[in-house]
Amino acid sequence: ADVVTFNEVDSCTTRTGVVDQMAAFARQMGGWNQYYAAAMPYKGGAYGVGVASQPALEVIRTDRIALPKLDGREPRAVAVVEYKDFVLCSTHLDLTLESQLGQIEVLNHYMDSVYADCGKPVFIGGDFNAFPDSEPIALMQKTWELLTPVTNSFPSHAPDRCIDYIFMRSNGKKVTVEAAEIPVALQTVDLATASDHLPVALTVTIE
């Protein structure tokens, strides 16, 4: 992969050995770029989402969007990383309908304000905690294009629901999807124990 989005990432919490998980991943990948967006303080550190990328991809700008808690369990966030040819975001929405709709509204307002005229596609991936035929996904699809298949991704040991997606706003750029899948097996890792969600893999060409 050239870029990866992460959900449920700890930064220096006691439950995961006071490790900055995004920084540790970047080091193990041989010096990748990484950006972490904390959603909330947690056990001496923080809990949130992140984006990591190949060193050859120059990071132009990073930002954190704070998403409202509303009637949900906890505050959420969006990690935003702008590169030369595209923008990549990672998020993890809450579980309740009211919170999901409110969080998507905040996300859309930010994108309309900051990246509507940027001339490059914007991608967002993550756990939306919503089924494909749900109101939150319908709201996303009013202004975003769903690029990944409606395939069960959770739980990883026996997936029976689709709640993980990658969406795009093309912003006038031609983007071709070369491949999109939710892998159920890899040669290098046991996906059922690596995470409680299966990965979502997307390959695109930006012209």
DATAZI-V115573 format. One record per helix or strand of 3 or more residues. SS is the DSSP state (H for helix, E for strand). FROM is the first residue (numbers start at 1). LEN is the number of residues. If there is no record, write none. Layout:
# DATAZI-V115573
ss from len
SS FROM LEN
SS FROM LEN
This chain:
# DATAZI-V115573
ss from len
E 3 9
H 14 3
H 21 8
E 33 10
E 45 9
E 59 9
E 76 8
E 86 7
H 97 18
E 121 7
H 135 9
E 164 6
E 175 7
H 191 4
E 201 6
